[in-house]
Amino acid sequence: MSDGLNPPQREAVRTLKGPLLVLAGAGTGKTRVVTHRIAELIRHGTLPERILAVTFTRKAAGEMLDRATKLLGGKRKKQVSRPLISTFHSLCVKILRRHVEHLGYPRKFTICDRSDQQSEARAALREIRCPDQSLKPGDLLSIVSQWKSRSFEPGRAASVADSDREHIAAAAYRRYQSNLKAKGMVDFDDLLLLTQQLFAKHPAVRREEAGLFDHILVDEYQDTNQSQYQIVKGLAAGHRNLCVVGDDDQSIYGWRGAEVQHILGFKNDWPEAKVVRLEENYRSTAAILSYANTLIAFNRVRHEKVLRAARPNGQTPRVLQPRDENDEAEKVVADIQLILSKPGVRAQDIAILCRTNEQPRAFETELRRAKLPYVLLGGMSFFDRKEIKDLLSYLKVIENPQDEASLLRIINTPARNIGASTVKQLLATATTEGATVWDVLPAHASEATTNFQQLILSLQHIAQKSSLAGLISEVISRTGYHQELDRQYPDPNDREARNASLEEIINAAAAFDGRNKKESRLQEFLDDIALGTRDSSDDKESQLQNNAIALMTLHSAKGLEFPFVYMVGMEEGILPHKRSVEIEGDAIDEERRLCYVGVTRAQEQLTLSFALARRKWGKLRDTVPSRFLYEMTGKAENVRKKKTV
């Protein structure tokens, strides 16, 4: 086959009209299908800019654009027009920048980061006089995020709250949301929720945005939440040229609002839809896929499909039964040492997958003892470092001095004699006058506040004529930030690491300047950074560049593959998780899908491990092997009948 596609893949690529559901099992080449389909649409006369492809991570979006461009024989930079391949959040930022004033927000809204959210959550809880022990800011943000992912505005949240804690959260949510709006701020979940509201309340805006495209493709459709689902429907309703690609068997994000029903019920929304199943797996051996197929068949409601291995035979997955969690870590690490002694095997070929964030501790201890290189995925993000947050706050204030959270962060950083009492007076005046701190600065004229305001104004002037990289260099220079690091961090290694962070943000700005041949806009750069800080795929990818054993949760492993995979803690209460065991039903189905995702990460060899006993509050207690082990190995009994759709 000259195009390198198998028959079902080719069928999906060449179906160019109407709704299309591509059920792409693990390792079946879904990215290949999406990119070939984009190229095929363009070859058949669709203008590139009339195609929208939406996915969940910036890495996936970039990879799709590169692959589609290569298929068309062009070079990314030389193409006059190109399809819009974007993450959901990035797409929504563009839409909101054009139309958000309809919802009462300023066009120059600020996307707040996690620390801004914590501050606003703390303030909202204070305003409703909630005692600290009742609800913490982090807990409030978690509840609000779940509500927003289900498209619940504050009024709806109050009606669905079913515990004292949730009623407190609903009251705080109302304050939190109104405070954000008053300050011209949106959080990450708002990007989706406000776009959905915009489409629902302003049909002319929806029609205008939908009119930009003739074809829409959505990757990982099983991961869409209610807002994303409604946005896609709103954009595709007119032309109905909607292609969604996904796998209901890999829907594992229900806890953050993803609704597997969107992919299960696709034909209900689009009755004329064609369905294409991709079942040929190019990743794993037949022996591994046998376990995967046997396991997932126990789920009650799913699209019927069976993965077939392009690579026959293979080693049957092994089951380890160590005494306890420490013995489990010792046995797994000893086994890894044995594998690494074989020629051609590298540390980066191996992954240890855990269900919970607590499990890696024993493995970290043992890997260190064995002096084996490893990376624990999900460490501190580059953008969470203090110096980077300070620098980005300067850039936000240069772009929008009304951004109060950012202004208060840097008004005395580095120290410039604007102390806490001055800030308190400024805030009091701003509150009395219904203004912002920036507006009332002249009224509190002192040498320090005047110098600060002049500094920002001069940097705004530089921003208009300088490159982004040049602007950031000027910010560092004019604020004396290098000297501040020298003062704060006497340890030269500390200083070097923090200065390297500043250098890296200048490098990022220079790369952004290079990618955007038109004059780079500071707002676009800040949006790009804000979206990137919430996209863990970039951090994950950079961490995996090292030749090290990957130690991570099953959720983090989605989208990755390794020759050798160890799934540990295969016990009732861990996988499936104890919360799911208590709920049963759909919760167990999602845990089974999570297990399936883990199994299908393995290319050559899969090892499943469960400890015979595990410590709870310091005491060893016997465990029960995971039901999923019995199901995979054909020893399950009395399992409820599944339904297929």
N, C-alpha and C positions, 0 to 999 in steps of 0.2 A: 504494500500500500504506500503510494508515493507521499501521501500526506501524514503517514504515521498514525492514522486513526483506526480503531477497530470499528466494526459495523454500527454498534449502538452510538459510539462517539460521533461517527460521521452523520448518523441520522439526526442527532441533536444539533450538530453544527449546521446542517443544511435545512433545518426547519426555521425559516426566516420570518414567518408571519404568525400572528396570534399568540395566545398564552402557551407557554411550554414549561413543564415541570421536569427537570433532570434530576432523577434520584441517583446520586453519586455516592456509592459505598466507599468505605475507607480505602485509600490507595488506588482508586480507579481512574485517576487522571482528570479530575474535574477542572483544574486550572487550565489544562490543555484544551478542554472543550470550550471554556469561556473565551479564551484568547483566540482560538481558531474561529469561533462564532463571530467575534467582533471583526476579525479580518474578512470573513466571508460576507458579512453585511456591507462592509465598505467596498469589497470587490463587486457586489451586486448593486452598487449605486447609492447606498446610503452615505450621506456626508458624515465624515468622522465626528464633527461637533454635534451631530444630532443623535449621538449614541451616549447613553449614560450607563456606566457599570458601577455598582455600589458593593462595597465589601466592609469588613469589620476592622481591618488593621491597615496601617499605612504601608507596611511591608508587602502585604498581599496586593494592595493597589499599585504600588510601584512595580512589582514583579509582573503584574498583568499588562501594564502599559508597555514595559520593555519587550515582553514576549509578543504582544500584538504588533508593535512597531516593526520588530524583526520579521514577522510573518509577511508583512506588507512590503518588505524589502527596503524600507526607509530608515533614515537615521532620526532619532527622536528630536534632535535640535533643528533639522532641516525641514520637518513637516510644517506646512503652513497652518493646518488645522489638525486637531487630534481629538479622539473621544475623551469625554470627561470620565476618568476612572478615579473614584474617590471613596473615602470612608463615609459612613452615614453622618458622623459628626461634622466632618469637613464640609459636606454638601449643605448641611443645615446652617452652618455659620455663614456660608455664601448667601443662602436664601434670606436669613435674618438680617444680614447687613443691608440687603436691598429693601426689606419690607417691615422690619420689626417695629417701626414707629406706629404702625396700625395697632399694635398691642400696648402702646404707651411707654415703650422703652426707647432710649436714645440710640441712634444708629451706631454711635461709638461706644456701645456697651462693652463692659469688661468681663472677660471669662475668668471667674475667680478660681484660685487654686485651693488645695485642701486646707491650708492654714487660714485663708480668708473664710472658707466655709466654717471652720471650727470657731473662729471669732464670731461670726454671725449667728451660729447655732447657740453659742454661749450667751450672746446678747439676747436672743429670742427667749431662752429659758429664764434669764434674769427678769425680762419684761413680764413674763407670766408668773413670776415669783415661784418658780419651781425649785425645790430643794435639791442640792447636788446628788443626794443618794437616790432620788426618784428616777432621774434620767440624766445621763451624761451627754455632753455635746456630740461625741462620736456615735453614741447609740441613737440619738435623734437623727443624725445625718444618715445613718444606715436605714432607719425606718422611712424617712422622707424619700430616700433614693428608691426604695422598693415601691413606694406609692407612686412616685413619678414615672417609674418604668412601666407601671400599669395604667398610666395616664390619669391618675387621681389628682385633681386639683385640691387645694385646702378644704373647700366645702365638702367634696366627696369623701375625703379622708376622714372628716369628722363623722360622717354617716356610716362608714365601714369599720371604724375603730371598735374593737370588741374587748378591750381590757382597760383598766385604769391607766396603765402605762401608755397605751395607744391614744387614749383620750387626751392625755397631757401632750403627747407628741403632735396630735392634730392641732391643738391650740398653739403650740410653738411653731408648727409648720406655717400657720397663717401669718404669724409675726415675721418669721424667717423670710418668707416669700415677699411680703410687702416691704420689708427692709432692703432686700436685695434690689427690688424694682426701684425703690426710692433713690438708691445709690447708683442706678444704671448698671447693675451687675447681674450676671446669670451664672448658674453653676452648670456643670457638665451635663447633667440630666435635662436641664432646661433647654439645651440646644435642640433636643428631639421634641420635648413636650411643647415648647413654644411654636415650633414649626408645624406640629400637628394642629395646635390651636389656630394658628394663622390660616391654615388651609380650611379648617372647619368654619371659622368665623368670617373669612373673607374669600368667598369663592372666586372672585376676579383674580386675586393673587394666585390661588391654586391654578387657575386656568392659564395664567401668564407663565408660571414656572413649568407647568406640564407642557405648554406649547413650545418649549425649548428643545424637546426631544421627540424622536420618532420611535426609538427602541430603548427599553430599559432591561438591564440584566442585574440580578441580585445574587451574590455569592453567599454561601452559608445561611440560606434562608431559614433553616431550622432555629437559628439563634436570634431571630427578630423578636423584639418586644412589641407591645401594643402600639406605641407611637410610630415605630419604624414600619410596622405593618400598614398602618393608616396612611403614612406618608407615601409608601410605595403604591398603594391603591389609588391615592389621589393623583399621583403623577401618571399612572398607566391607564386610568379609566377611559380616556378618550380614544387612543389608538389601539389599546389592548395588546400591544406588542411587548409582552412581558415574559422574560425568561428567568425562572428562578432555579438555582442549583443548590442542592443540599442533601442532607441525610438525616432523616428522623431518628435513626439509630445512634446518631452522635449528638443529639440534643441534650446538653449537660449543664445548661446555664439557667435552669428554671429559677434558682435562688436569686438571680439578678433580673428577673422579669421576662426572660425568653419563654415563648409559648410554642411548644411543639405542635399544637393544634393548627398553627398557621400553615405548616407544610402538610400535615395530615389532611387538612380540609381544603387544600388548594383548588380541587375540582368543584367544591361547593361555591367558591368565589368566582371561578372562571370555568363554567361548565363545558365550554368548548375546548378546554386545554388538552394538549397532547402530553402524554407521559412517556419518558424514555428512561429505562433503567440501565445504569452502568454497574456491572457486576464483576468485571474481570479485574482482579486485584494484582498489581504489579509490584507490591511491596513485600508481602509476607509469603512464607512457604505454605504448602497445602496443610501441613500438620498444625500450624498455628491457626490458620483460617478455620480448620475443622472445629477447634475450641471456640472461636469467635462466633461462628454460625450457630453452633449448638446452644451457646449461652443466650444470644440475643433473641432466638426463637421463643424464649419463655416470656418475652414481653407481650402484654395483652393486646395493645393496639399499636399497629405499625404497618407501614407499607411492606408487602411481601417482597423479599429479595434475598438472594443467597450469593455471598462472595465466592468467586471461583479463582483459584490460584493460577497465575501465569507461570509460577515456579512450582513444579510438582514436588511431592515427598517432603523431606525436611525432618528435623529432629522433633519428636513428640515433646511438648512442654513438660518441664520437670516440676515436682512439688517438693518443697523442703518443709520439714517439721521440727524446727528448733525448740529448745526447752522454754525459752522466754525471750523478751525483746533484745536483751544483750547478746544472748546466744545467736539470735537471728542476725544481728549486725555482724557478729564474728564470722558466722558461716557464709553469709553473702559476700563479705569482703574477702574472705579466704578464697572463695570461688572466683571472685573477680581477679585476684592475684594469679590464679591458675590460668584464666583466660588470657590475661595480659602477657603471660609467658610464651604464648603461641606467636609464631611469626606473623607479622602484618596486622596484628590487632592493636589498636590505639585506645587510650583512655576515653577519647571522645566517642568511641563506638558503643559506650555502655551507659545505661540509664537505670537509676533506682527510683521507682515511682511509689509515692505514698499517698494515702487518702487524706491525712490531716497534716496541719502545719507543725504538730508536735513530734511526729514520728522521726523526722530526720536527725534529731539530736544524737541518738545512739549510733547512727551510721556516720555522722560527722566525727564523733569520738573515735570510732574504729578506723575510719579512713585516714585520720591524722596519725593514729598509732602506726598504721601500715605505711605511712608516708606516701600515700597515693594522691595524686592531684584530683581535686573535685571542685565543682562550682555548685553552690546552692542557689537555684534560680529564685529571683524575687528579692534581691538585696535593695539597699537604698538607691533610689533613682538619682541620676545626675542632677535633675532639676529640683530635688529636695535639699540640695546643699545650701547652706546659709548664704555663701557668697553669690551663688547663682540667683537665689531668690531676691537678694538685695539689688543686684544688677538689673534683673528683670523688672523690679519695682521702679527703678529709675526710668527705664524705657517706657513703662506704662504711664508714668506721670508726665513724661515728655510728650507722649501721644495724647494723653487725656488728664490734665491736672485735676479734674473733678473726681478721679479715682482715689477716694479717701483712704481705703485700706492700704494701697500702695504708698500714698503720700505719707501716712503716719509711720509706715515701716522705715522710710528713709529720711524723714525730716531731721533726725539727729544721728544718722548713720552715713559716713563716719561722724563721730561726735563733733558738733559745731555750736555748743552752748545753747541749744534749744531743749531745755530740761523738761521733766515730767509736769511741773507746775505750769509752764508756758503752754504745753500741749493741752493741758486740762482747761486753761482759760480759752484757748482757741476753739476747743470743742464746745465749751459752754456758749461762747459767742455765736458760733455757727448754728447751734441748736436754737438759740433765742431768735436769731434772724432768719431761720429757715434757709440757711446758705450752706456752702461747703467750707472746709478749712482753708482751701486755696483762696476762696473769695474774701475771707476775713483776714488773711495774712497782712494786707497793707494797714489795717486798723490797729494791728499789734506791732507796729513798726519798731523794731529794734535792729541793731546792727546785724545780729545773727539771722533773724527772719528775713530781713531785706536781702542779705547776701544769698540766702537759700533761694528766694524767689528769683533773684537775678541769675543765679546759676541755672535754674530750670529754663528761664526765658532764653538764655544764651545757648543752651543745649538744643532748645526747640529750633533756634535759628540755624544751628549746625545741621540738624536733622533734615532741613529742607534742601540742603545743597551737598550733603556728604553721603557716601555709601553707608550701609548699615554697619559694616565692620569698622569704618572710620568713626562713625558716631559712638560705637561702644568703646573704642579706644579713648575717645575724648571724655566719655563719662568716667572711665577708670582714672584718667589723668587728672581731670578737673576736680574730682571729688577727693583725690588723694587716697584712693582705695588700696593701692599697693602698700602705702605707708601704714594704713590702718591694719592690714594683715601683719605687717612687721611688728606692730605694737601689740596686737592680740595674741600672736602665736610665736612665742620665743623659740620653739622647736623648729629647726630649719626644715625637717622633713614635712611637718605640718604646713609650713609656709609654702614650700615647693608644691605640695599637692593642691593647695587652694589657688595658688597662682596658675597652676596648670589648668584648673577649672576655668579661670577667667580667660586663659588663652583658648580653651576649647569653645567657649561661647563666641569668641571672635571668629574662630574657624567656622563655626556653624553659620554665623552671619555672612561670612565671605562666600560660603557654599550657596547660601540662599540668594545672595547677590548674583552669583554665577548662573543659577538656575532660572532666574527671572531677568531676562534681558531688558525688559522695560524697567523703568526706574523702580527700584524696590520700595515698597511702602512699609513703614514701620508697623502699621496695624496688621498687615498680612503676615509679617514675621512673628509678631506676638501671638496671632491666632494659630500659626503653625506650631509654635512652641507649646501653647496651651493644649492643643490637641495631642501633641506628641507626648506630653507628660502623662496623659491618661491611657496611652497605647503601650501596653507592656511588651508588645511584640518586638519593638526596637531594642529594649534592654535585654530581652531574652536572647535575641539573635546575637548581640554583641558579646554576651556572656558565654554563649556556646562556641564562639570563635576559638577559645582556648582549648588546648588538648587536655581536657579534664573530664572526669566522670560527671555526668549530670545527675544531680540529686534534686527532685522536684515533686510537686503534687500532681495527681492525675489531671486536674484541671489545667495546669500549666503545660502539660505534655501534648495537649491537642494540637494537631498540625505538625508535630515533629515525628521523626522515625529514627530508630537505632538498631544496629545489628543485634545487640544483646540487651534484653530488658528484664529487670527484676521487679516484679510486683509484690510488695511486702505488706504484712498486716492483713492477710486475707482471712479476716475473722468477723463474725457477727458483731455488730457494734462499731466496727471500723469501716469495713466495706462488705455489706451495706452499713452506712453510718447509723449510730444509735437513734438519732432524730428520725431518720427514715423508717427504721424498724418500728418505732412507736406509731408512726402515721400509717404505714403500709401503703397499699394502692399505688397511686401515681409516683409517690416518693421512692418506692422500691424500684419502679420501672426506670426512673432517672438514675438511680444508683447502678442498676444493671447496665444502662447505657454508658455510664462512667467506666465501669469495669471493661466493657467492650472496647471503649476508646483506648484503655491501657493495653489490652491484649493486641490490638491492631497497630500499636506503635512498633512491635517487634518484627524485625526482618528475618533473622536467622534462628535465634534461640530465645525462648521465653521461660523464665523461672518464676514460679508462684510460691510464696512462702507464707506460712502461718505459724505463730508461736503457740505452743501447747498451753502456756500460762503467760500472764502479763500482769505487771504491777499496777494496782489501783490504790492510790494514797499510801504507797510504800509496801503494800501487802500483795503477795503473789496470788492471783486468782486464775482458776482454769478458764480457758476460752472455749468457744464453740466455733468450729471451722465455718467459713462463709458459705452460705447456700450457693453462691456462684461457683465455688469450687466443685460442689456436687453436680451442679447443672452442666458445667463444662465437661466434666469427666463421665457424663452419662449415668450418674448415680442418683439423680433427683427423683423423689417420689411424691405423689399427690400434688403435683403442680397444677394450678388452675389452668383451664383451657385459655389459649390466647385468641384474640380477635384480629383479623387482618382487614386492612382497608385497601 
